[in-house]
Amino acid sequence: MDVADAQIGQLRAKDEVGIRCQKLFQDFLEEFKEEGEIKYIKPAADLELPDRCTLEVSFDDVEKYNQNLATTIIEEYYRYYDVHMLQVYFNLIYPYLCQSVLNFIKDRVGLKADKECYVSFTEVPTRHKVRDLITSKIGTLIRISGQVVRTHPVHPELVLGTFMCLDCQTEIRNVEQQFKFTNPSICRNPVCSNRRRFMLNVEKSLFVDFQKVRIQETQSELPRGCIPRSVEIILRSEIVETVQAGDRYDFTGTLIVVPDVGVLNMPGAKADHGSRHKPGEAPEGLTGLKALAKAGVRATLNARTSILAAANPVNGRYDRSKSLQQNIQLSAPIMSRFDLFFVLVDECNEVVDYAIARKIVDLHSNIEDAIERVYSREEVLRYVTFARQFKPFISPEASKLLVENYGHLRQRDTGTAGRSTWRITVRQLESMIRLSEAMAKLECMNEVQERHVREAFRLLNKSIIRIEQPDIHLEEEEDEAFAGDIEMREISGEDNQENSDLNQQEQGGQKKKLTLSFEDYKNLSTMLVLHMRNEEARCETEGSDTGMKRSDVITWYLEQVADQIESEDELISRKTLIEKVLDRLIYHDQLIIPLKTTELRQPGKSPRSTTEEEEEEDPLLVVHPNYIIE
């Protein structure tokens, strides 16, 4: 069996059309004459050179020799079959034509080395425009023209892979790659039913050079008022690095639909205004369909592209008082397509800033190369490649836990008065499934267990929580303020029996929970800070003491909301609220500084006077001089 038969061996049947074309094309090479001599003997002899592997054949000669052969090559150049509606198998006439060239060279020239030979056709009769590439042209031999606008570097491409079954160690040769990394459908050992666990043998696989080139319509072919269309072309083997950007060329080949695989890295994710009016759609780059649009065929496939996107907030600064959607101005359908969100806030922290600066300096001074690492880059890449071979299944216990965690997320969003319900949809359930499978792959396991689901739920839950600012619990700030007062009393030597009884009474009593939303807390603190800043400016102008008494701030606030108070209980509640907000601003946020006349007293000194104690309870408050209102 020749190479062509080996490539289609997975169908377990010979391709009669391909074998017939192979025989007719070999007869054409041996019998077609020009001026009494066989035309293609001398070009075939040049293929013995190390840098030559492609035989150029004029398509006009093929039509003169056999019209049926020429028609079959054009129409059956690339075909696919749907076997039992379960799996699509691809079949090409082209490998049979290459085998004819190899047989012709061995018979006429006497090529002894085992060398891969290819055939290329020139002077294909019909020339198509880029705009004429439609679905009916898929799989046929066509000729298009266009101007090269971009060329990519040359890379090796796996054409025929040799795999080893990890269950029975059987070697599977000549596995044709369907424009992506393709594993064998099943192990060829009759007693082995492995369909997933294979390892590529790089030494015994066949690689060829390939280069991606983008062409677009020329101005002469462009209809009036239309934008030039472009298409990407793959050049292989001998013809790589033969075109230059800016020149016009004719390309002969076949039209295919590329698969949607890979990783899309988006340094700046931003949706334009034209795409925001479509509530159910997302841009091409966010759905994994961008590669399909460049192939010249409008096709929709399942998105399996991993996207790592970074979005900058509006005005270059993240506003904590707004949601993530408002900060980056992305629609809900687009955001629902991402699994995890992480907000990085550039805060002024001396320790963090020093660590970042030190890391950048080390990178530029090549100190990073001298650092000993536990794993090298090659080892990490090898581990990731091996882990991706696993296809874990979800166990019944993990499936049940997935449903429960999704229900918890939905119930929690329902209780938040609709603030972030748009984020928890069925897409988040799919995100949990993908994250759970990823955790199982990291451990190289074939089954998703409950601990993988818990970790996926933790990641998703943390991502959702960190985006939204939580409510402010003012009881915690009261505890901190009370602890600070106790500490100051112990330092001052005033921890008498009365204060101890007060401590036990306050700790033993049951506190009433008081929660304030972040937006309300932000508005209230801004109002207090602005008023205190105005009073400080007025005091500086008049030359009096700067600052306001704590009691004066509370009285001013109660006067501002006097029209909203209707009962004595509401007055007490408002007074308690402003007191706890001030405690948080003083002891937690440290936006307000209390000015106290506290001194360290030695044993034997007289106790403080009543006036000093009143000043401690009602200190003079000033706004932190470095605080800037956003």
C-alpha positions as CSV (number, residue, x, y, z in Angstrom):
1,M,0.0,0.0,0.0
2,D,1.4,3.4,-0.9
3,V,1.4,6.6,1.2
4,A,-2.0,7.7,-0.2
5,D,-3.6,4.4,0.9
6,A,-2.0,4.8,4.4
7,Q,-3.5,8.3,4.8
8,I,-7.0,7.1,4.3
9,G,-6.5,3.8,6.2
10,Q,-8.9,5.0,8.9
11,L,-11.8,4.6,6.4
12,R,-10.8,0.9,6.0
13,A,-11.7,1.2,2.2
14,K,-9.9,2.2,-0.9
15,D,-10.7,5.4,-2.6
16,E,-11.5,4.3,-6.1
17,V,-11.7,7.9,-7.5
18,G,-8.3,8.7,-6.0
19,I,-6.6,5.5,-7.2
20,R,-8.0,6.1,-10.7
21,C,-6.8,9.7,-10.7
22,Q,-3.3,8.5,-9.5
23,K,-3.0,6.1,-12.5
24,L,-4.3,8.6,-15.1
25,F,-2.0,11.4,-13.8
26,Q,1.1,9.1,-13.8
27,D,0.2,8.1,-17.4
28,F,0.0,11.8,-18.3
29,L,3.5,12.5,-16.9
30,E,5.0,9.5,-18.8
31,E,3.1,10.0,-22.1
32,F,2.6,13.8,-22.6
33,K,5.1,15.1,-25.2
34,E,6.1,18.4,-26.5
35,E,8.1,18.7,-29.7
36,G,8.6,15.0,-29.7
37,E,10.0,14.7,-26.1
38,I,8.4,13.9,-22.8
39,K,7.9,17.3,-21.3
40,Y,8.2,16.7,-17.6
41,I,11.3,14.4,-17.5
42,K,13.8,17.3,-17.1
43,P,11.8,19.1,-14.5
44,A,11.4,15.9,-12.6
45,A,15.2,15.3,-12.6
46,D,15.6,18.7,-10.9
47,L,13.8,17.3,-7.9
48,E,16.9,15.3,-6.9
49,L,18.3,18.5,-5.7
50,P,18.0,18.9,-1.9
51,D,16.2,22.3,-2.1
52,R,13.7,21.1,-4.7
53,C,10.6,19.0,-4.0
54,T,7.7,20.5,-6.1
55,L,6.9,19.7,-9.8
56,E,5.1,22.4,-11.7
57,V,2.5,21.1,-14.1
58,S,0.6,23.2,-16.6
59,F,-3.1,22.7,-16.2
60,D,-3.6,23.3,-20.0
61,D,-1.5,20.2,-20.7
62,V,-3.7,18.1,-18.4
63,E,-6.8,19.4,-20.2
64,K,-5.2,18.5,-23.6
65,Y,-4.3,15.0,-22.4
66,N,-7.6,14.0,-20.6
67,Q,-10.5,16.4,-20.1
68,N,-12.1,14.0,-17.5
69,L,-8.9,14.0,-15.5
70,A,-8.8,17.8,-15.5
71,T,-12.4,18.0,-14.4
72,T,-11.9,15.5,-11.6
73,I,-8.9,17.4,-10.3
74,I,-10.8,20.7,-10.2
75,E,-14.0,19.3,-8.6
76,E,-12.7,16.6,-6.4
77,Y,-9.5,18.3,-5.2
78,Y,-10.7,18.3,-1.6
79,R,-13.7,16.2,-0.4
80,Y,-15.3,15.2,2.8
81,Y,-17.6,12.4,3.8
82,D,-20.1,12.1,6.6
83,V,-20.0,8.6,7.8
84,H,-23.2,7.5,9.6
85,M,-23.8,11.1,10.5
86,L,-21.4,10.7,13.4
87,Q,-18.0,11.9,12.2
88,V,-16.6,13.7,9.2
89,Y,-13.7,12.2,7.4
90,F,-11.7,14.2,4.9
91,N,-10.3,12.9,1.7
92,L,-8.1,14.6,-0.9
93,I,-7.1,13.9,-4.5
94,Y,-3.9,15.8,-3.9
95,P,-2.0,13.0,-2.1
96,Y,-2.7,10.6,-5.0
97,L,-1.3,13.2,-7.4
98,C,1.9,13.6,-5.3
99,Q,2.3,9.8,-5.2
100,S,2.1,9.8,-9.0
101,V,4.9,12.3,-9.2
102,L,7.0,10.2,-6.8
103,N,6.4,7.0,-8.8
104,F,7.3,8.9,-12.0
105,I,10.6,10.1,-10.6
106,K,11.6,6.7,-9.4
107,D,10.8,5.0,-12.7
108,R,12.2,7.6,-15.1
109,V,14.9,9.4,-13.1
110,G,15.9,6.7,-10.6
111,L,15.4,8.6,-7.4
112,K,16.7,6.3,-4.6
113,A,16.3,8.5,-1.5
114,D,12.9,8.5,0.3
115,K,11.8,12.0,-0.4
116,E,8.5,13.8,-0.2
117,C,7.4,15.2,-3.5
118,Y,4.6,17.6,-4.4
119,V,2.9,18.9,-7.5
120,S,1.7,22.4,-8.2
121,F,-0.6,23.5,-11.1
122,T,-0.1,26.6,-13.1
123,E,-2.3,28.2,-15.8
124,V,-5.6,27.2,-14.2
125,P,-8.2,28.5,-16.7
126,T,-10.6,30.4,-14.4
127,R,-9.4,33.3,-12.3
128,H,-11.7,34.2,-9.4
129,K,-11.9,37.4,-7.3
130,V,-11.6,37.5,-3.6
131,R,-15.2,38.6,-3.5
132,D,-16.3,35.5,-5.4
133,L,-15.2,33.0,-2.8
134,I,-18.5,31.4,-1.6
135,T,-19.5,28.2,0.0
136,S,-19.7,26.3,-3.4
137,K,-16.0,26.9,-4.0
138,I,-15.0,25.0,-0.9
139,G,-12.9,21.9,-1.8
140,T,-12.4,22.8,-5.5
141,L,-9.1,23.8,-7.2
142,I,-9.4,27.6,-7.9
143,R,-7.1,30.5,-8.9
144,I,-7.4,33.8,-7.2
145,S,-5.5,37.1,-7.5
146,G,-4.9,39.8,-5.0
147,Q,-2.4,42.2,-3.5
148,V,-0.3,40.9,-0.6
149,V,-0.8,43.2,2.5
150,R,0.9,41.1,5.2
151,T,3.3,38.2,5.5
152,H,3.9,36.2,8.6
153,P,7.0,34.3,9.8
154,V,7.7,30.8,8.6
155,H,6.8,28.0,11.1
156,P,6.9,24.2,11.0
157,E,3.5,22.5,10.5
158,L,2.6,18.9,11.4
159,V,1.3,17.2,8.3
160,L,1.4,13.4,9.1
161,G,1.7,12.5,12.7
162,T,3.0,9.3,14.3
163,F,1.3,8.5,17.6
164,M,1.9,6.0,20.3
165,C,-1.0,4.5,22.2
166,L,-0.5,5.0,26.0
167,D,-2.5,1.9,26.8
168,C,-1.0,-0.8,24.6
169,Q,2.1,1.0,23.2
170,T,1.0,0.5,19.6
171,E,2.5,2.8,17.1
172,I,0.1,4.5,14.7
173,R,1.6,6.1,11.6
174,N,0.6,8.6,9.0
175,V,-2.3,10.3,10.9
176,E,-3.4,13.1,8.7
177,Q,-3.8,16.5,10.5
178,Q,-7.1,18.2,9.6
179,F,-5.7,21.8,9.8
180,K,-5.3,21.4,13.6
181,F,-3.7,18.9,16.0
182,T,-5.6,15.7,15.3
183,N,-5.3,12.6,17.4
184,P,-6.1,9.1,16.0
185,S,-9.8,8.4,16.2
186,I,-9.1,5.0,17.8
187,C,-6.2,2.7,18.4
188,R,-5.5,0.4,15.5
189,N,-4.8,-2.5,17.9
190,P,-8.0,-4.7,17.6
191,V,-7.9,-5.6,21.3
192,C,-7.4,-2.0,22.4
193,S,-10.3,0.5,22.4
194,N,-8.3,3.6,23.4
195,R,-9.7,6.8,21.8
196,R,-8.1,9.5,23.8
197,R,-4.7,8.7,25.4
198,F,-2.1,9.1,22.7
199,M,1.4,10.7,22.6
200,L,3.0,12.3,19.5
201,N,6.3,10.9,18.4
202,V,8.0,14.0,17.0
203,E,11.0,12.1,15.5
204,K,8.8,9.9,13.3
205,S,6.3,12.6,12.3
206,L,6.4,14.6,9.1
207,F,6.7,18.4,9.3
208,V,6.7,21.0,6.5
209,D,7.3,24.7,6.5
210,F,4.3,26.9,6.2
211,Q,3.7,30.7,6.0
212,K,0.5,32.6,6.4
213,V,-0.1,35.5,3.9
214,R,-2.9,37.9,3.8
215,I,-4.1,39.3,0.5
216,Q,-6.9,41.8,-0.4
217,E,-8.8,43.0,-3.4
218,T,-7.0,45.4,-5.8
219,Q,-8.4,48.8,-6.6
220,S,-9.3,47.7,-10.2
221,E,-11.5,44.8,-8.9
222,L,-13.1,46.8,-6.1
223,P,-16.7,47.8,-6.7
224,R,-17.5,51.5,-6.2
225,G,-18.2,52.4,-2.6
226,C,-17.1,49.0,-1.1
227,I,-14.4,48.2,1.4
228,P,-11.7,45.8,0.2
229,R,-12.1,42.3,1.4
230,S,-9.2,40.2,2.5
231,V,-8.4,36.5,2.8
232,E,-5.6,34.5,4.5
233,I,-3.6,32.1,2.4
234,I,-1.3,29.3,3.6
235,L,1.9,28.7,1.7
236,R,3.8,25.4,2.3
237,S,7.1,23.8,1.6
238,E,9.1,25.2,-1.3
239,I,7.0,28.4,-2.0
240,V,7.4,30.0,1.5
241,E,9.2,33.3,1.5
242,T,8.5,33.8,-2.2
243,V,6.1,36.7,-2.0
244,Q,6.5,40.2,-0.7
245,A,4.0,42.7,0.8
246,G,2.7,45.2,-1.7
247,D,3.0,43.0,-4.8
248,R,0.2,41.4,-6.8
249,Y,0.2,37.6,-7.3
250,D,-2.0,34.8,-8.6
251,F,-2.6,31.9,-6.1
252,T,-3.8,28.4,-7.0
253,G,-5.2,26.2,-4.3
254,T,-8.4,25.2,-2.5
255,L,-10.7,27.0,-0.1
256,I,-11.1,25.6,3.4
257,V,-12.8,26.5,6.7
258,V,-10.3,26.8,9.4
259,P,-11.1,25.3,12.9
260,D,-11.7,27.6,15.9
261,V,-8.8,26.7,18.2
262,G,-6.1,28.6,19.9
263,V,-5.6,31.4,22.4
264,L,-6.7,34.9,21.8
265,N,-4.8,37.5,23.8
266,M,-6.5,40.9,23.9
267,P,-4.4,43.6,25.6
268,G,-7.3,46.1,25.5
269,A,-10.9,44.9,25.4
270,K,-13.3,47.6,24.2
271,A,-16.6,47.5,22.4
272,D,-17.4,50.3,20.0
273,H,-20.7,52.0,20.0
274,G,-21.8,50.2,16.9
275,S,-21.8,46.8,18.6
276,R,-23.5,47.9,21.8
277,H,-26.9,48.3,20.3
278,K,-27.0,44.5,19.7
279,P,-27.9,43.2,23.1
280,G,-27.5,39.5,22.2
281,E,-24.2,39.7,20.3
282,A,-20.6,40.2,21.1
283,P,-17.7,41.3,18.8
284,E,-15.9,38.7,16.7
285,G,-12.8,38.8,18.9
286,L,-14.9,37.8,22.0
287,T,-16.6,34.9,20.4
288,G,-13.7,33.0,18.9
289,L,-14.9,33.6,15.3
290,K,-12.4,36.1,14.2
291,A,-10.3,33.5,12.4
292,L,-13.2,32.3,10.4
293,A,-14.0,35.7,9.0
294,K,-10.4,35.9,7.6
295,A,-10.7,32.6,5.8
296,G,-13.1,33.9,3.1
297,V,-16.1,31.9,4.3
298,R,-18.9,33.0,6.5
299,A,-19.3,30.1,8.9
300,T,-20.3,29.7,12.5
301,L,-18.6,27.1,14.7
302,N,-18.5,26.5,18.4
303,A,-16.2,28.9,20.2
304,R,-13.4,27.0,21.9
305,T,-10.9,29.9,22.0
306,S,-9.4,30.9,25.3
307,I,-9.5,34.7,25.7
308,L,-7.3,36.6,28.2
309,A,-8.4,40.3,28.0
310,A,-7.4,43.4,29.9
311,A,-9.7,46.4,30.1
312,N,-8.8,49.9,31.3
313,P,-11.4,51.8,33.3
314,V,-13.0,55.0,32.2
315,N,-10.8,58.1,32.8
316,G,-7.9,55.8,33.7
317,R,-9.0,55.3,37.3
318,Y,-11.2,52.6,38.9
319,D,-14.2,54.2,40.7
320,R,-15.0,52.0,43.7
321,S,-18.4,53.5,44.0
322,K,-19.4,52.1,40.6
323,S,-19.8,48.6,39.3
324,L,-17.3,46.9,37.1
325,Q,-19.6,47.2,34.1
326,Q,-19.9,50.9,34.6
327,N,-16.1,51.3,35.0
328,I,-15.1,49.5,31.8
329,Q,-18.3,50.2,29.8
330,L,-18.9,46.7,28.4
331,S,-22.4,45.3,27.9
332,A,-23.8,42.5,29.9
333,P,-23.8,39.9,27.0
334,I,-20.1,40.5,26.4
335,M,-19.1,40.3,30.1
336,S,-21.2,37.1,30.5
337,R,-18.8,35.3,28.1
338,F,-15.9,35.6,30.5
339,D,-15.4,33.1,33.3
340,L,-13.5,35.2,35.8
341,F,-13.0,38.9,36.5
342,F,-10.2,40.3,38.7
343,V,-10.0,44.0,39.5
344,L,-6.4,45.4,40.0
345,V,-6.5,48.8,41.7
346,D,-3.4,50.9,41.6
347,E,-3.1,52.0,45.2
348,C,-0.3,53.9,46.7
349,N,1.4,51.4,48.9
350,E,5.1,51.8,49.8
351,V,5.8,48.1,50.2
352,V,4.0,47.1,47.0
353,D,5.5,49.9,45.0
354,Y,9.0,49.0,46.1
355,A,8.5,45.3,45.2
356,I,7.2,46.2,41.7
357,A,10.0,48.6,41.1
358,R,12.6,46.1,42.3
359,K,11.2,43.4,40.0
360,I,11.3,45.7,36.9
361,V,14.9,46.8,37.7
362,D,16.0,43.2,38.1
363,L,14.5,42.3,34.7
364,H,16.3,45.1,33.0
365,S,19.6,44.2,34.7
366,N,19.4,40.5,33.9
367,I,19.4,39.5,37.5
368,E,16.2,37.5,36.8
369,D,18.3,35.0,34.8
370,A,20.4,34.2,37.8
371,I,17.5,33.3,40.1
372,E,17.1,29.6,40.7
373,R,13.7,28.3,39.8
374,V,12.0,25.1,40.9
375,Y,10.8,24.4,37.3
376,S,12.2,25.6,34.1
377,R,10.1,27.1,31.3
378,E,10.5,23.9,29.2
379,E,9.3,21.7,32.1
380,V,6.2,23.9,32.6
381,L,5.4,23.8,28.9
382,R,5.8,20.0,28.9
383,Y,3.6,19.7,31.9
384,V,0.9,21.9,30.4
385,T,1.0,19.9,27.1
386,F,0.7,16.6,29.0
387,A,-2.2,17.9,31.2
388,R,-4.2,19.0,28.2
389,Q,-4.3,15.5,26.9
390,F,-6.8,14.5,29.7
391,K,-10.5,14.8,29.1
392,P,-12.1,14.5,32.5
393,F,-15.7,13.4,33.1
394,I,-17.9,14.9,35.8
395,S,-18.8,12.4,38.5
396,P,-22.4,12.2,39.8
397,E,-21.3,13.7,43.2
398,A,-19.6,16.6,41.4
399,S,-22.6,17.2,39.2
400,K,-24.9,17.4,42.2
401,L,-22.5,19.9,43.9
402,L,-22.4,22.0,40.7
403,V,-26.2,22.4,40.8
404,E,-26.2,23.3,44.5
405,N,-23.5,25.9,44.1
406,Y,-25.2,27.5,41.1
407,G,-28.4,27.7,43.2
408,H,-26.5,29.5,46.0
409,L,-25.2,32.1,43.5
410,R,-28.7,32.7,42.1
411,Q,-30.3,33.0,45.5
412,R,-27.6,35.4,46.8
413,D,-28.1,37.7,43.8
414,T,-31.9,37.6,44.3
415,G,-31.3,39.0,47.8
416,T,-29.2,41.9,46.6
417,A,-32.1,43.9,45.2
418,G,-31.1,43.2,41.6
419,R,-27.7,45.0,41.9
420,S,-25.7,42.3,40.1
421,T,-28.3,39.7,39.0
422,W,-27.2,40.3,35.4
423,R,-24.0,38.5,36.1
424,I,-25.4,35.2,37.4
425,T,-26.8,33.4,34.4
426,V,-26.4,29.9,32.9
427,R,-23.1,31.1,31.5
428,Q,-21.7,31.2,35.0
429,L,-22.8,27.5,35.4
430,E,-20.8,26.7,32.3
431,S,-17.9,28.7,33.7
432,M,-18.0,26.5,36.9
433,I,-17.9,23.4,34.7
434,R,-15.0,24.6,32.7
435,L,-13.0,25.6,35.8
436,S,-13.8,22.3,37.5
437,E,-12.5,20.4,34.4
438,A,-9.4,22.6,34.4
439,M,-8.7,21.8,38.0
440,A,-9.0,18.1,37.2
441,K,-6.6,18.5,34.3
442,L,-4.0,20.2,36.6
443,E,-4.0,17.1,38.7
444,C,-3.9,14.9,35.5
445,M,-7.1,13.1,36.5
446,N,-9.8,11.6,34.3
447,E,-12.7,12.4,36.7
448,V,-13.9,15.7,38.1
449,Q,-14.4,15.3,41.8
450,E,-16.1,17.4,44.5
451,R,-13.0,19.2,45.6
452,H,-12.5,20.5,42.0
453,V,-16.0,21.9,42.0
454,R,-15.5,23.6,45.4
455,E,-12.3,25.3,44.1
456,A,-14.1,26.4,41.0
457,F,-16.9,27.8,43.0
458,R,-14.5,29.6,45.3
459,L,-12.7,31.2,42.3
460,L,-16.0,32.3,40.7
461,N,-17.4,33.5,44.0
462,K,-14.3,35.5,44.8
463,S,-14.3,37.0,41.3
464,I,-17.9,38.1,41.7
465,I,-17.5,39.5,45.3
466,R,-14.3,41.5,44.5
467,I,-16.0,43.3,41.6
468,E,-18.8,44.8,43.8
469,Q,-18.1,46.8,46.9
470,P,-19.6,45.0,50.0
471,D,-21.9,46.7,52.4
472,I,-20.4,48.6,55.4
473,H,-20.9,46.9,58.7
474,L,-20.6,49.7,61.3
475,E,-20.5,47.4,64.3
476,E,-17.0,46.3,63.5
477,E,-15.8,49.9,63.6
478,E,-17.5,50.4,67.0
479,D,-15.5,47.4,68.3
480,E,-12.3,48.8,67.0
481,A,-13.0,52.2,68.5
482,F,-14.0,50.6,71.8
483,A,-10.8,48.5,71.8
484,G,-8.7,51.6,71.1
485,D,-10.3,53.5,74.1
486,I,-9.6,50.5,76.4
487,E,-6.0,50.5,75.3
488,M,-5.6,54.2,75.9
489,R,-7.2,53.8,79.4
490,E,-4.8,51.0,80.3
491,I,-1.8,53.1,79.2
492,S,-3.1,56.1,81.2
493,G,-3.6,53.9,84.3
494,E,-7.3,54.5,84.4
495,D,-8.6,51.0,84.2
496,N,-10.7,51.3,87.3
497,Q,-13.6,49.2,88.4
498,E,-16.1,51.4,86.7
499,N,-14.6,51.1,83.3
500,S,-14.2,47.3,83.8
501,D,-17.9,47.0,84.6
502,L,-18.7,49.1,81.5
503,N,-16.6,46.8,79.4
504,Q,-18.4,43.7,80.6
505,Q,-21.8,45.3,80.2
506,E,-21.1,46.4,76.6
507,Q,-19.6,43.0,75.7
508,G,-22.4,41.1,77.3
509,G,-25.1,43.0,75.7
510,Q,-26.5,42.0,72.3
511,K,-25.7,44.6,69.7
512,K,-28.2,45.6,67.0
513,K,-26.7,45.2,63.6
514,L,-26.4,48.3,61.5
515,T,-25.4,48.0,57.9
516,L,-24.9,50.8,55.4
517,S,-24.5,50.3,51.6
518,F,-21.2,51.4,50.2
519,E,-22.9,54.1,48.0
520,D,-24.7,55.7,51.0
521,Y,-21.5,55.5,53.1
522,K,-19.5,57.2,50.3
523,N,-22.1,60.0,49.9
524,L,-22.3,60.6,53.7
525,S,-18.5,60.6,54.2
526,T,-18.1,63.0,51.3
527,M,-20.7,65.4,52.7
528,L,-19.0,65.4,56.1
529,V,-15.5,65.9,54.6
530,L,-16.7,68.8,52.4
531,H,-18.3,70.6,55.4
532,M,-15.3,70.1,57.6
533,R,-13.0,71.4,54.9
534,N,-15.1,74.5,54.5
535,E,-15.0,75.1,58.2
536,E,-11.3,74.6,58.3
537,A,-10.9,77.2,55.5
538,R,-13.1,79.6,57.3
539,C,-11.2,79.2,60.6
540,E,-7.9,79.8,58.8
541,T,-9.3,83.0,57.3
542,E,-10.5,84.3,60.7
543,G,-7.3,83.2,62.5
544,S,-9.1,80.9,65.0
545,D,-8.4,77.3,65.9
546,T,-8.7,74.9,63.0
547,G,-11.1,72.0,63.2
548,M,-14.6,71.0,64.5
549,K,-15.7,69.3,67.7
550,R,-17.1,65.9,67.3
551,S,-20.4,67.0,68.8
552,D,-20.5,70.0,66.4
553,V,-20.2,67.6,63.4
554,I,-23.0,65.4,64.8
555,T,-25.2,68.5,65.4
556,W,-24.6,69.9,62.0
557,Y,-25.6,66.6,60.3
558,L,-28.8,66.3,62.4
559,E,-29.7,69.8,61.3
560,Q,-29.3,68.9,57.7
561,V,-31.6,65.9,57.9
562,A,-34.1,67.5,60.4
563,D,-36.9,67.6,57.8
564,Q,-36.6,63.8,57.3
565,I,-36.9,63.0,61.1
566,E,-40.4,62.4,62.3
567,S,-40.0,60.7,65.6
568,E,-37.7,60.5,68.6
569,D,-36.7,56.9,67.7
570,E,-35.7,58.1,64.3
571,L,-33.6,60.9,65.8
572,I,-31.8,58.4,68.0
573,S,-31.2,56.1,65.1
574,R,-29.8,59.0,63.0
575,K,-27.5,60.1,65.8
576,T,-26.2,56.5,66.3
577,L,-25.6,56.2,62.6
578,I,-23.5,59.4,62.3
579,E,-21.5,58.5,65.4
580,K,-20.6,55.1,64.0
581,V,-19.8,56.6,60.6
582,L,-17.4,59.0,62.3
583,D,-15.8,56.2,64.2
584,R,-15.2,54.3,60.9
585,L,-13.7,57.5,59.3
586,I,-11.4,58.0,62.3
587,Y,-10.3,54.5,63.2
588,H,-10.7,52.5,60.0
589,D,-10.4,54.7,56.9
590,Q,-8.3,57.3,58.9
591,L,-9.7,60.1,56.8
592,I,-10.4,62.2,59.9
593,I,-7.8,62.8,62.6
594,P,-8.8,63.4,66.2
595,L,-6.7,65.9,68.1
596,K,-6.5,64.8,71.7
597,T,-4.4,66.2,74.6
598,T,-3.2,62.7,75.7
599,E,0.0,62.3,77.7
600,L,1.8,59.4,79.3
601,R,1.2,59.7,83.1
602,Q,3.6,58.2,85.6
603,P,2.4,56.5,88.8
604,G,1.8,58.9,91.6
605,K,0.7,61.9,89.5
606,S,-2.6,63.5,89.9
607,P,-5.5,62.2,87.8
608,R,-6.8,64.2,84.9
609,S,-9.3,67.0,85.3
610,T,-12.9,67.0,84.2
611,T,-12.1,69.3,81.3
612,E,-9.4,67.0,79.9
613,E,-11.8,64.0,80.1
614,E,-14.4,66.0,78.2
615,E,-11.9,66.8,75.5
616,E,-11.0,63.1,75.2
617,E,-14.7,62.2,74.7
618,D,-15.4,65.2,72.4
619,P,-12.1,65.7,70.5
620,L,-11.3,68.2,67.8
621,L,-11.6,66.7,64.3
622,V,-9.7,67.7,61.2
623,V,-9.6,66.1,57.8
624,H,-6.4,64.3,56.7
625,P,-4.4,66.8,54.7
626,N,-3.4,64.2,52.0
627,Y,-7.0,63.0,51.4
628,I,-8.3,63.9,47.9
629,I,-12.0,63.6,47.2
630,E,-12.6,61.7,44.0
